[in-house]
Amino acid sequence: MDPRMFMGGGSPFGGGGSPFGGGHPGMRGGRGKPADTQGLYDILGVKKDDDTKTIKKAFRKLAIKNHPDKGGDPEVFQKISEAWEILGNEKKRNLYDKRGKEGVQQATEQGGLREKFGPNTETTIKVTLEQLYKGNARKLRVRRTVIDKDSKVNCRRCGGRGVVIQRVQMMGMIQQMQSHCDHCGGQGHSFRSSQKSETLDVQIPKGAKNGFKQKFSEMANEIPDGTAGDIIVMVAEQPHGTFQRKGDDLFITRTISLSDALCGFSTEVKTLDGRTLIIKSRPGDVLRPTTFDPFAEAPEGTWEEFADTDVEGLQDLAKGQLADVDKIKSVLAAGGQLHGKGVGAFVIRRGNVIFKKCDRTEAVAAQVPRNGSTLYVVGDPSQGGSGRAMKAVAGEGMPRGANPFENGNLFISFEIEFPEAGALDEAARAALLKCVPKKCKALSKENDKGVEVVSLTDVDPVASFENNKPAESDEEDEEGGRGGGGQAQECCVM
């Protein structure tokens, strides 16, 4: 392809393909010893492709464990804090991945991290549940703009100034007006560019979740006066005909008969990796209809109170001058300003409240005694678990991201199909009553005075309501009623 003068960006995709690729850590350009771009990740015990949430979680655990107030080594704690200061900041992390700590320090000393990056390119790929279960590899092609930064030439139109002077005649007078040069975009120079095609390898790890993102550093279109942006790929999980997914767990629904529920059953399930599971109920086990909906919105949580207690080493999410516990909880409830922001605890002290971003385990581990402070920790989610219990096959869910050799669980929701009317003869009913005695029985006698015997029928409640709604009147009430001008009449209910 013939090179052309670079005048603007464009999509790096060619032929509609999804872009993927990997970055090139270390020092870019120049010669000499590559910069260390791994050390800070090693301090926190994380991988370079871990997301910010994973790095933050690792930092919190290490900070709590090594805090000097709890007997930790101050020097180790300082290194942990410095690692998080860089890796927890997206701009600093990007620069560290390219130039190491020295690059970050140099940019800071020169007045801040002002390196210009081109726009990121975001795209979504659709994957099946089977591909997420087993992991998936693809080879894709991407076309991107590559700039020859050694080909810098001054713009012929503006002479390298970036602006042009125009003469405009207005009201018999000639005026000179200055404007940006539209030929070079006000840069004063231009570069030669070309389109480059590359074949990129994509690896989707086992157990990747819906919304999982991968970042490919500096693989977007190059720009003349800065660093190319990143390509960010998000995984979109497609609905499955058999399984529903929640985290690492899988859910299926099975309809069984009443005899299956009372006397036992067996069923087959085809797994996502092609195996066949024969699932049997335990002898003597009686199955009940599943009443808990695992996909329903979780009810509002409860909060556990700890008097004269505070927490240390946890991130402050927000602060406020408020001590009313009910009002604070309303901020965290559905529709509140901090709902869904990851608040796992809050502390009230001297009329002020501090919201902590953490989970219950982290909040409990970070407790310290402090007079005058009251700590509230989100309630234990395991409470009430007996009412949510479902039948499950352990270890037959999705691979766990943290350890792909472990799997979540396969839960089965049962719907019990009752026999049709008249299906049970007298002998069958007698045998059933012997095993399952009646619990619902009228105490009154049918011949008693004031007692009526009625039978049940099948009626659609929606149709019953719609067919018997009162007709709406087309007549509008006259203002003031009949014989307008009369005095108001007081009424009271006796």
C-alpha positions as CSV (number, residue, x, y, z in Angstrom):
1,M,0.0,0.0,0.0
2,D,1.3,3.4,-0.9
3,P,2.1,5.6,2.1
4,R,0.1,8.8,2.5
5,M,0.3,12.0,4.5
6,F,-1.2,11.5,8.0
7,M,-4.1,13.9,8.6
8,G,-6.1,12.1,11.2
9,G,-7.1,8.8,12.9
10,G,-9.3,6.1,11.7
11,S,-10.5,2.7,12.7
12,P,-7.6,0.2,13.1
13,F,-9.9,-2.6,11.9
14,G,-9.8,-4.1,8.5
15,G,-12.5,-6.3,7.1
16,G,-14.6,-6.1,10.2
17,G,-12.2,-8.2,12.3
18,S,-11.8,-7.8,16.0
19,P,-8.4,-6.4,17.1
20,F,-6.3,-8.2,19.6
21,G,-2.7,-8.2,20.5
22,G,-0.1,-8.0,23.2
23,G,1.9,-5.0,24.4
24,H,5.7,-4.6,24.5
25,P,6.8,-3.9,28.0
26,G,10.1,-2.4,28.8
27,M,11.9,0.6,27.4
28,R,10.7,1.7,24.0
29,G,13.0,3.4,21.6
30,G,16.6,4.1,22.4
31,R,19.3,1.6,23.3
32,G,20.7,0.2,26.5
33,K,19.5,-1.8,29.4
34,P,15.7,-2.3,29.4
35,A,13.8,-0.8,32.3
36,D,12.5,-3.0,35.1
37,T,8.7,-3.2,34.5
38,Q,8.1,-6.2,36.6
39,G,9.3,-5.4,40.1
40,L,6.3,-3.6,41.5
41,Y,4.0,-6.4,40.3
42,D,6.2,-8.9,42.2
43,I,6.0,-6.8,45.4
44,L,2.2,-7.1,45.4
45,G,2.3,-10.7,44.2
46,V,0.1,-10.0,41.1
47,K,0.5,-10.6,37.3
48,K,1.0,-7.8,34.7
49,D,-2.4,-8.7,33.1
50,D,-4.4,-8.5,36.3
51,D,-7.0,-5.9,36.4
52,T,-7.1,-3.0,38.9
53,K,-9.6,-4.7,41.2
54,T,-7.3,-7.7,41.6
55,I,-4.3,-5.5,42.3
56,K,-6.3,-3.5,44.8
57,K,-7.4,-6.6,46.7
58,A,-3.8,-7.8,46.9
59,F,-2.6,-4.5,48.2
60,R,-5.2,-4.4,50.9
61,K,-4.3,-7.8,52.2
62,L,-0.6,-7.0,52.2
63,A,-1.2,-3.6,53.8
64,I,-3.2,-5.1,56.7
65,K,-0.7,-7.9,57.2
66,N,2.4,-5.7,57.2
67,H,1.0,-2.5,58.8
68,P,3.5,-1.2,61.4
69,D,0.8,-0.7,64.0
70,K,0.3,-4.5,63.8
71,G,3.9,-5.4,64.1
72,G,4.8,-5.2,60.4
73,D,8.1,-4.1,58.9
74,P,7.9,-0.4,58.1
75,E,10.3,-0.8,55.1
76,V,8.1,-3.6,53.6
77,F,5.0,-1.5,54.2
78,Q,6.6,1.5,52.4
79,K,7.4,-0.7,49.4
80,I,3.9,-2.0,49.3
81,S,2.5,1.5,49.4
82,E,4.8,2.8,46.7
83,A,3.9,-0.2,44.4
84,W,0.2,0.6,44.9
85,E,0.7,4.3,44.3
86,I,1.9,3.5,40.8
87,L,0.0,0.4,39.8
88,G,-3.3,1.8,41.3
89,N,-3.1,4.8,38.9
90,E,-3.9,4.0,35.3
91,K,-1.6,6.7,33.8
92,K,1.3,5.8,36.1
93,R,0.8,2.1,35.5
94,N,0.8,2.6,31.7
95,L,4.0,4.6,31.9
96,Y,5.6,2.1,34.3
97,D,4.8,-0.8,31.9
98,K,6.7,1.1,29.2
99,R,9.6,2.8,31.1
100,G,9.7,1.4,34.6
101,K,10.0,3.4,37.9
102,E,12.6,5.7,36.5
103,G,10.2,6.7,33.7
104,V,7.5,7.5,36.2
105,Q,9.8,9.5,38.4
106,Q,11.2,11.4,35.5
107,A,7.8,12.3,34.2
108,T,6.8,13.5,37.7
109,E,9.9,15.7,38.1
110,Q,9.2,17.3,34.7
111,G,5.9,18.6,35.9
112,G,3.6,15.6,36.0
113,L,2.7,12.7,33.8
114,R,1.9,14.6,30.6
115,E,2.8,12.1,28.0
116,K,0.2,12.2,25.3
117,F,-1.6,9.0,24.3
118,G,-3.7,8.4,21.3
119,P,-7.4,7.3,21.8
120,N,-8.1,3.8,22.9
121,T,-10.0,1.5,20.7
122,E,-12.7,-0.6,22.4
123,T,-14.4,-3.7,21.0
124,T,-16.5,-6.6,22.1
125,I,-16.3,-10.2,21.2
126,K,-19.1,-12.7,21.6
127,V,-18.2,-16.1,23.1
128,T,-20.2,-19.1,24.0
129,L,-20.4,-20.6,27.5
130,E,-18.5,-23.7,26.1
131,Q,-15.6,-21.5,25.0
132,L,-15.5,-19.8,28.4
133,Y,-15.5,-23.2,30.1
134,K,-12.7,-24.7,28.1
135,G,-10.8,-21.5,27.2
136,N,-10.4,-20.4,23.7
137,A,-7.6,-19.3,21.3
138,R,-8.1,-17.3,18.1
139,K,-6.0,-15.8,15.3
140,L,-7.3,-12.5,14.1
141,R,-6.0,-9.9,11.7
142,V,-5.9,-6.2,12.5
143,R,-5.1,-3.2,10.3
144,R,-3.6,-0.2,12.1
145,T,-2.1,3.2,11.1
146,V,1.7,3.3,11.5
147,I,3.5,6.7,11.6
148,D,7.0,7.2,10.2
149,K,8.1,9.7,12.8
150,D,11.4,10.3,10.9
151,S,9.5,11.7,8.0
152,K,8.6,15.0,9.6
153,V,8.1,17.8,7.1
154,N,6.9,21.3,7.4
155,C,3.4,22.0,6.1
156,R,3.6,23.7,2.7
157,R,0.4,25.7,3.3
158,C,1.3,27.3,6.6
159,G,5.1,27.1,6.4
160,G,5.4,25.2,9.6
161,R,3.6,27.9,11.7
162,G,0.4,25.9,12.2
163,V,-1.7,29.0,11.4
164,V,-2.6,30.8,8.2
165,I,-3.4,34.4,7.5
166,Q,-6.5,35.2,5.6
167,R,-7.5,38.6,4.1
168,V,-11.2,39.4,4.3
169,Q,-12.9,42.5,2.9
170,M,-15.5,43.8,5.2
171,M,-17.4,47.1,4.8
172,G,-14.9,48.4,2.3
173,M,-12.0,47.5,4.5
174,I,-9.5,44.7,4.2
175,Q,-8.8,42.8,7.4
176,Q,-6.3,40.1,8.2
177,M,-7.6,37.1,10.2
178,Q,-5.5,34.3,11.7
179,S,-6.9,30.7,11.9
180,H,-5.6,27.2,12.3
181,C,-4.2,25.5,9.2
182,D,-6.7,22.9,8.2
183,H,-4.1,21.1,6.1
184,C,-1.9,20.0,9.0
185,G,-4.5,20.4,11.8
186,G,-2.6,23.3,13.3
187,Q,0.6,21.2,14.0
188,G,2.7,23.0,11.4
189,H,4.1,19.7,10.1
190,S,2.9,16.3,9.0
191,F,4.2,12.7,8.8
192,R,4.0,9.9,6.3
193,S,1.9,7.0,7.4
194,S,0.8,3.6,6.1
195,Q,-1.6,0.8,7.0
196,K,-0.1,-2.3,8.5
197,S,-1.7,-5.7,8.8
198,E,-0.8,-8.0,11.6
199,T,-1.9,-11.4,12.8
200,L,-2.6,-11.5,16.5
201,D,-3.1,-14.3,18.9
202,V,-5.9,-14.1,21.5
203,Q,-6.1,-16.3,24.5
204,I,-9.4,-16.4,26.5
205,P,-8.6,-18.0,29.8
206,K,-10.8,-20.8,31.3
207,G,-13.6,-19.5,33.4
208,A,-13.4,-15.9,32.1
209,K,-16.5,-14.0,33.2
210,N,-18.9,-11.9,31.2
211,G,-17.4,-8.4,30.9
212,F,-13.9,-9.7,31.3
213,K,-11.5,-7.1,29.7
214,Q,-8.1,-7.5,28.1
215,K,-5.8,-4.6,27.4
216,F,-3.3,-4.7,24.5
217,S,-0.9,-1.8,25.0
218,E,-0.1,0.6,22.2
219,M,-1.9,-1.5,19.6
220,A,-4.4,1.2,18.4
221,N,-3.6,3.7,15.7
222,E,-0.3,5.6,16.1
223,I,-0.4,9.4,16.5
224,P,2.3,11.8,15.3
225,D,2.9,13.6,18.6
226,G,2.5,10.9,21.3
227,T,2.1,7.2,22.1
228,A,-0.4,5.0,20.4
229,G,-3.4,4.1,22.5
230,D,-4.5,0.7,23.7
231,I,-7.0,-1.8,22.3
232,I,-9.4,-2.9,25.0
233,V,-11.4,-6.1,24.3
234,M,-14.4,-7.0,26.4
235,V,-15.9,-10.5,26.4
236,A,-19.6,-10.8,26.0
237,E,-21.1,-14.1,27.1
238,Q,-23.9,-15.4,25.0
239,P,-27.1,-16.9,26.5
240,H,-27.1,-20.7,26.7
241,G,-30.0,-23.0,26.0
242,T,-29.4,-25.2,29.1
243,F,-27.3,-23.5,31.7
244,Q,-27.5,-20.1,33.4
245,R,-24.4,-18.7,35.1
246,K,-23.8,-16.7,38.2
247,G,-20.1,-16.2,39.0
248,D,-18.5,-19.6,38.9
249,D,-21.7,-21.5,39.5
250,L,-24.1,-23.0,36.9
251,F,-27.8,-23.5,37.2
252,I,-30.3,-25.8,35.4
253,T,-34.0,-26.4,35.8
254,R,-35.6,-29.9,35.8
255,T,-39.2,-30.8,35.9
256,I,-40.0,-34.0,37.8
257,S,-43.2,-35.8,38.7
258,L,-44.6,-36.1,42.2
259,S,-43.5,-39.8,42.3
260,D,-39.9,-38.7,41.4
261,A,-40.0,-36.2,44.2
262,L,-41.2,-38.7,46.8
263,C,-39.6,-42.0,45.6
264,G,-36.4,-40.8,44.0
265,F,-35.2,-40.1,40.4
266,S,-32.3,-40.0,38.0
267,T,-31.5,-37.6,35.2
268,E,-28.7,-36.9,32.7
269,V,-26.9,-33.6,32.1
270,K,-24.5,-33.0,29.2
271,T,-21.6,-30.9,30.5
272,L,-20.0,-28.0,28.7
273,D,-16.9,-30.1,28.0
274,G,-18.9,-33.0,26.5
275,R,-19.2,-35.4,29.4
276,T,-22.5,-36.9,30.5
277,L,-23.4,-36.8,34.2
278,I,-26.0,-39.2,35.6
279,I,-27.5,-37.4,38.6
280,K,-29.4,-39.5,41.2
281,S,-31.3,-38.5,44.3
282,R,-30.2,-40.2,47.6
283,P,-32.4,-43.1,48.8
284,G,-35.2,-41.9,51.1
285,D,-34.6,-38.2,50.1
286,V,-37.8,-36.2,49.5
287,L,-37.3,-33.4,47.0
288,R,-39.3,-30.2,47.5
289,P,-40.0,-27.4,44.9
290,T,-37.2,-24.8,44.7
291,T,-38.5,-21.6,46.2
292,F,-35.3,-19.5,46.2
293,D,-34.5,-17.5,43.1
294,P,-30.7,-17.1,42.8
295,F,-31.0,-14.5,40.1
296,A,-33.5,-12.3,41.9
297,E,-32.1,-9.0,43.2
298,A,-30.6,-9.5,46.7
299,P,-32.5,-8.0,49.6
300,E,-31.1,-5.0,51.4
301,G,-28.3,-6.1,53.8
302,T,-28.1,-5.8,57.5
303,W,-25.4,-4.0,59.4
304,E,-23.6,-5.3,62.5
305,E,-22.6,-2.7,65.1
306,F,-19.3,-2.6,67.0
307,A,-19.0,0.0,69.8
308,D,-15.7,1.7,70.5
309,T,-14.2,0.2,67.3
310,D,-12.5,1.6,64.2
311,V,-10.7,0.0,61.2
312,E,-7.2,0.7,59.8
313,G,-5.6,0.1,56.4
314,L,-8.9,0.3,54.4
315,Q,-9.6,2.7,51.6
316,D,-11.9,5.7,52.3
317,L,-14.6,5.9,49.7
318,A,-16.4,9.0,51.0
319,K,-16.8,11.2,54.1
320,G,-19.6,13.3,55.4
321,Q,-20.9,15.3,58.4
322,L,-23.7,12.9,59.4
323,A,-24.3,10.7,62.4
324,D,-27.9,9.5,61.9
325,V,-27.5,5.8,61.3
326,D,-30.9,5.4,59.5
327,K,-30.0,8.2,57.1
328,I,-26.5,6.7,56.5
329,K,-28.1,3.3,55.7
330,S,-30.5,5.0,53.3
331,V,-27.5,6.3,51.3
332,L,-26.2,2.7,51.0
333,A,-29.7,1.2,50.2
334,A,-31.1,0.7,46.7
335,G,-31.4,4.1,45.0
336,G,-28.9,5.7,47.4
337,Q,-25.9,7.7,46.3
338,L,-23.4,5.0,47.4
339,H,-25.5,1.9,46.5
340,G,-23.4,-0.7,44.6
341,K,-20.1,1.2,45.3
342,G,-18.5,-1.6,47.3
343,V,-19.1,-0.1,50.8
344,G,-18.6,-2.9,53.3
345,A,-18.2,-0.8,56.5
346,F,-18.7,2.7,57.8
347,V,-17.4,4.4,60.9
348,I,-19.2,7.2,62.9
349,R,-17.0,9.4,65.1
350,R,-17.6,12.9,66.5
351,G,-20.6,13.5,64.2
352,N,-18.8,12.5,61.1
353,V,-19.1,9.3,59.0
354,I,-16.4,7.6,56.9
355,F,-17.4,5.0,54.3
356,K,-14.9,2.2,53.7
357,K,-14.6,0.3,50.4
358,C,-14.0,-3.3,51.4
359,D,-15.8,-6.6,52.0
360,R,-16.9,-8.1,55.4
361,T,-13.8,-10.2,55.8
362,E,-11.5,-7.3,55.3
363,A,-13.5,-5.1,57.7
364,V,-13.5,-7.7,60.4
365,A,-9.7,-8.3,60.0
366,A,-8.9,-4.5,60.1
367,Q,-10.8,-3.8,63.4
368,V,-8.9,-1.8,66.1
369,P,-10.2,-0.5,69.5
370,R,-10.9,3.3,69.6
371,N,-13.0,5.1,72.2
372,G,-15.9,7.1,70.8
373,S,-15.9,5.4,67.4
374,T,-18.7,3.1,66.3
375,L,-18.1,0.7,63.4
376,Y,-20.9,-0.8,61.3
377,V,-20.0,-3.8,59.1
378,V,-22.2,-5.3,56.4
379,G,-24.0,-8.4,57.7
380,D,-22.8,-12.0,57.2
381,P,-24.3,-13.1,53.9
382,S,-24.3,-16.7,55.1
383,Q,-27.0,-16.0,57.6
384,G,-30.4,-17.4,56.4
385,G,-28.6,-20.0,54.2
386,S,-30.9,-22.8,55.3
387,G,-33.8,-21.1,53.5
388,R,-31.8,-20.7,50.3
389,A,-30.4,-24.3,50.2
390,M,-30.6,-25.9,46.8
391,K,-29.6,-29.3,45.5
392,A,-26.3,-29.2,43.8
393,V,-23.5,-31.3,42.3
394,A,-20.3,-30.1,43.8
395,G,-17.4,-29.1,41.5
396,E,-19.3,-29.3,38.2
397,G,-19.7,-25.5,37.6
398,M,-17.3,-23.2,35.8
399,P,-13.6,-23.2,36.3
400,R,-12.6,-20.6,38.9
401,G,-10.6,-17.8,37.5
402,A,-8.1,-17.7,40.5
403,N,-7.5,-21.5,40.2
404,P,-8.7,-23.1,36.9
405,F,-8.2,-26.5,38.4
406,E,-11.1,-25.9,40.8
407,N,-14.7,-25.5,39.7
408,G,-17.9,-23.9,41.0
409,N,-21.1,-25.9,41.7
410,L,-23.9,-27.1,39.4
411,F,-27.3,-26.2,41.1
412,I,-30.5,-27.8,40.0
413,S,-33.9,-26.0,40.4
414,F,-36.8,-28.5,40.6
415,E,-40.3,-27.9,39.4
416,I,-42.7,-30.7,40.5
417,E,-45.4,-31.7,38.1
418,F,-48.5,-33.0,39.9
419,P,-50.8,-35.7,38.5
420,E,-53.9,-34.8,36.5
421,A,-57.3,-34.8,38.1
422,G,-58.7,-38.4,38.3
423,A,-55.3,-40.0,37.8
424,L,-55.3,-41.6,41.3
425,D,-57.8,-44.3,41.9
426,E,-59.1,-45.3,45.4
427,A,-56.3,-47.7,46.1
428,A,-53.6,-45.3,45.1
429,R,-55.1,-42.5,47.2
430,A,-55.3,-44.9,50.2
431,A,-51.7,-45.9,49.8
432,L,-50.6,-42.2,49.4
433,L,-52.6,-41.2,52.6
434,K,-50.8,-43.9,54.5
435,C,-47.4,-42.4,53.6
436,V,-48.4,-38.8,53.5
437,P,-51.2,-38.0,56.0
438,K,-53.5,-35.0,55.4
439,K,-52.6,-31.7,57.1
440,C,-55.5,-29.5,55.9
441,K,-58.9,-30.6,57.2
442,A,-62.1,-28.6,57.9
443,L,-63.2,-28.6,61.6
444,S,-66.8,-27.7,61.0
445,K,-69.4,-30.3,59.9
446,E,-71.1,-29.9,56.6
447,N,-74.6,-30.0,58.1
448,D,-74.0,-27.4,60.7
449,K,-76.0,-24.2,60.6
450,G,-74.4,-21.5,58.6
451,V,-72.0,-23.9,56.9
452,E,-71.9,-24.1,53.0
453,V,-70.0,-26.6,51.0
454,V,-68.3,-25.2,47.8
455,S,-65.9,-26.7,45.2
456,L,-62.8,-25.3,43.6
457,T,-62.6,-24.4,39.8
458,D,-59.9,-23.1,37.6
459,V,-60.2,-19.3,36.9
460,D,-57.7,-16.9,35.3
461,P,-57.3,-14.0,37.8
462,V,-56.2,-11.5,35.2
463,A,-59.3,-12.3,33.0
464,S,-61.5,-12.1,36.1
465,F,-60.2,-8.6,36.8
466,E,-60.2,-7.3,33.2
467,N,-63.7,-8.6,32.5
468,N,-65.3,-7.0,35.5
469,K,-63.7,-3.5,35.7
470,P,-66.2,-0.7,36.2
471,A,-67.1,1.2,33.0
472,E,-65.5,4.7,32.8
473,S,-68.0,7.5,32.6
474,D,-67.8,9.7,29.5
475,E,-69.6,12.6,31.2
476,E,-67.5,15.2,32.9
477,D,-68.7,16.4,36.3
478,E,-70.1,19.9,36.0
479,E,-68.2,22.5,38.0
480,G,-70.0,23.0,41.3
481,G,-72.4,20.1,40.7
482,R,-76.2,20.5,40.0
483,G,-77.7,23.8,40.9
484,G,-74.3,25.6,41.0
485,G,-73.9,28.4,43.4
486,G,-75.1,26.6,46.5
487,Q,-73.3,26.6,49.8
488,A,-70.7,24.0,50.8
489,Q,-72.1,21.2,52.9
490,E,-70.2,19.7,55.7
491,C,-70.2,15.9,56.0
492,C,-68.9,13.5,58.6
493,V,-68.7,9.8,58.9
494,M,-70.7,8.4,61.8
